Amino acid sequence: MRHSLAALVVACSLAGAGAGVRAEIIDRILAVVDGAIIMQSDVGVAMQLGLVPSAAAPDPTSAALDTLIARQLMLSEVDRYVPADPAEADIDRHVADIRSRAGAQFDAILLQSGIGVDQLRREVRDDLRIEAYLQQRFGAIQPSEEEILQYYRDHPAAFSQAGVVRSFDDAHDVARAALIAERRGATIRDWIAGLRRRANVNVLPR
């Protein structure tokens, strides 16, 4: 969720009859990523709509902010290559998933955050563009059979049911998918760390 520097929201209220005008900040900047602002409201709505995996973190707000910083870094990289836009049907499906997760609070969350469904659709569009870029760039990881077998041996608890460990043949495809996901995740994290080192990222104290 990107903003220009002019997007800082400030409301002016009267302190009383005959009193001067007092500026009351109702939103604040949490981070600036190469000039793109991430507001407290951006973090709040992302958490409320389940757009960031922050609930299990010791500091959910910091975890959500880190996710949005990474998203902005990736989006800047994606914009350099201008990939094809996702299909409208894919956007519809993802927005429907978000609505379903939020349940009856969906409209209230949007109203409180000051964003509309059209803006949410733009955010989903960008998320899908990022997803397509990551798949294109990091989707070719192919572990060897020996590596899959070693992963299976190193993670017995992941391949057991009711205390019975599944055979390697039975667990092969699951082990392969888990190993690919693990390596892909590590590669993407290293890539994002490199983007962050090269970017101008300023996280303001909360």
C-alpha positions in Angstrom: 0.0 0.0 0.0 1.9 3.0 -1.3 1.7 6.7 -0.5 3.4 9.9 -1.5 4.9 12.1 1.2 1.8 14.2 0.9 -0.4 11.3 2.1 0.2 11.9 5.8 -3.3 12.4 7.2 -3.8 15.2 9.7 -7.1 16.3 11.1 -7.6 19.7 12.6 -10.0 20.1 15.5 -11.0 22.9 17.8 -10.0 22.6 21.4 -13.0 24.7 22.5 -14.8 28.0 21.9 -12.3 30.7 21.1 -9.4 28.2 21.2 -6.8 28.0 18.6 -6.7 25.2 16.0 -4.9 22.1 17.2 -3.5 19.5 14.8 -4.4 16.0 15.8 -2.5 13.2 14.0 -4.8 10.3 13.2 -2.3 8.3 11.2 1.4 8.1 11.2 4.3 7.0 9.2 5.9 3.7 10.3 8.5 3.3 7.5 9.7 4.9 4.3 11.1 2.6 1.6 12.9 4.5 -1.2 10.4 7.3 -0.8 7.3 5.1 -0.6 5.5 5.5 2.7 4.0 2.7 4.9 1.5 4.1 7.3 0.2 2.7 10.5 -3.2 2.3 8.8 -1.6 0.2 6.1 -0.2 -2.2 8.7 -3.5 -2.2 10.6 -5.7 -3.1 7.6 -3.2 -5.7 6.4 -3.4 -7.4 9.8 -7.2 -7.2 10.1 -7.7 -8.6 6.6 -5.1 -11.4 7.1 -2.9 -10.1 4.3 0.3 -10.6 6.4 1.4 -13.6 8.5 1.8 -11.8 11.8 -0.5 -13.3 14.3 1.9 -15.8 15.8 4.9 -13.4 16.0 6.0 -12.0 19.4 5.4 -8.5 18.0 2.7 -8.8 15.4 2.9 -5.2 14.3 6.6 -5.3 13.7 6.2 -8.6 11.8 3.5 -7.1 9.7 5.5 -4.0 9.0 8.5 -6.1 7.9 6.2 -8.0 5.5 5.0 -4.7 4.0 8.5 -3.4 3.7 9.5 -6.6 1.8 6.4 -6.3 -0.3 7.3 -2.8 -1.3 10.9 -3.8 -2.2 9.6 -6.7 -4.3 7.0 -4.5 -6.0 9.7 -1.9 -7.0 11.7 -4.8 -8.5 8.6 -6.2 -10.3 7.7 -2.7 -11.7 11.1 -2.6 -13.4 10.1 -5.6 -15.6 6.4 -4.7 -16.1 5.0 -8.3 -16.1 1.5 -9.0 -17.5 -1.4 -8.1 -15.4 -3.3 -11.0 -13.7 -6.7 -12.0 -15.0 -9.6 -10.2 -13.5 -11.0 -13.6 -12.5 -7.9 -14.3 -10.4 -8.3 -10.9 -8.7 -12.0 -11.6 -8.1 -11.1 -15.0 -6.5 -8.5 -13.5 -4.2 -10.7 -10.6 -3.1 -13.5 -13.1 -2.4 -11.0 -15.1 -0.2 -10.1 -12.0 1.7 -13.8 -11.2 2.2 -14.5 -14.7 3.4 -11.6 -14.6 5.9 -12.7 -11.2 7.3 -16.4 -12.4 7.5 -18.9 -9.9 8.7 -16.2 -7.4 9.6 -15.0 -7.0 6.0 -17.0 -3.8 5.1 -16.3 -2.3 8.6 -12.6 -2.8 8.2 -12.5 -1.1 4.8 -14.6 1.8 6.1 -12.5 2.2 9.2 -9.2 2.1 7.2 -10.5 4.5 4.6 -9.9 2.3 1.6 -12.5 0.9 -0.9 -12.8 -2.3 -2.7 -11.2 -0.8 -5.8 -8.1 0.0 -3.9 -8.1 -3.4 -2.3 -8.3 -4.9 -5.8 -5.3 -2.9 -6.9 -3.4 -4.2 -3.9 -4.4 -7.8 -4.8 -3.4 -7.1 -8.4 0.1 -6.1 -7.2 0.3 -9.2 -4.9 -0.5 -11.4 -7.9 2.1 -9.7 -10.0 4.7 -10.3 -7.3 3.7 -13.9 -7.0 4.0 -14.4 -10.8 7.4 -12.7 -10.8 8.7 -14.9 -7.9 7.4 -18.0 -9.7 9.2 -17.0 -12.9 12.4 -16.2 -11.1 12.6 -18.8 -8.4 10.3 -21.5 -9.6 12.9 -23.8 -11.2 14.4 -25.4 -8.1 14.7 -29.2 -8.7 16.4 -31.2 -5.9 18.0 -34.5 -6.7 16.6 -37.8 -5.5 19.5 -38.0 -3.0 18.6 -34.6 -1.6 14.9 -35.6 -1.3 15.9 -38.8 0.6 18.2 -36.9 2.9 15.4 -34.4 3.7 13.0 -37.3 4.4 15.6 -38.8 6.8 16.2 -35.5 8.5 12.5 -34.8 9.2 10.9 -38.0 10.4 8.3 -36.2 12.4 6.9 -34.6 9.3 6.2 -38.0 7.7 4.6 -39.8 10.5 1.0 -40.5 11.2 -0.2 -41.8 14.6 3.4 -42.6 15.5 4.0 -44.6 12.3 6.6 -43.2 9.9 5.5 -43.3 6.3 7.9 -45.1 3.9 10.0 -43.0 1.6 8.2 -44.1 -1.5 4.9 -43.1 0.1 6.2 -39.8 1.3 8.4 -39.0 -1.7 6.2 -36.3 -3.3 5.4 -34.6 0.0 9.1 -34.6 0.9 10.0 -33.2 -2.5 7.5 -30.4 -2.3 8.5 -29.5 1.2 12.2 -29.4 0.2 11.5 -27.2 -2.8 9.4 -24.9 -0.6 12.1 -24.7 2.0 14.8 -23.9 -0.5 12.7 -21.5 -2.5 11.7 -19.6 0.7 15.4 -19.3 1.8 16.4 -18.1 -1.7 13.7 -15.5 -1.7 14.6 -14.3 1.8 18.2 -13.9 0.8 17.1 -12.0 -2.3 14.9 -9.7 -0.3 17.7 -9.1 2.2 19.9 -8.0 -0.7 17.2 -5.6 -2.0 16.8 -4.1 1.5 20.6 -3.6 1.8 20.6 -1.7 -1.5 17.5 0.3 -0.7 16.9 3.3 1.5 14.7 1.9 4.2 13.9 4.1 7.2 11.8 2.5 10.0 10.5 5.1 12.4 10.3 4.4 16.1 6.8 3.5 17.3 
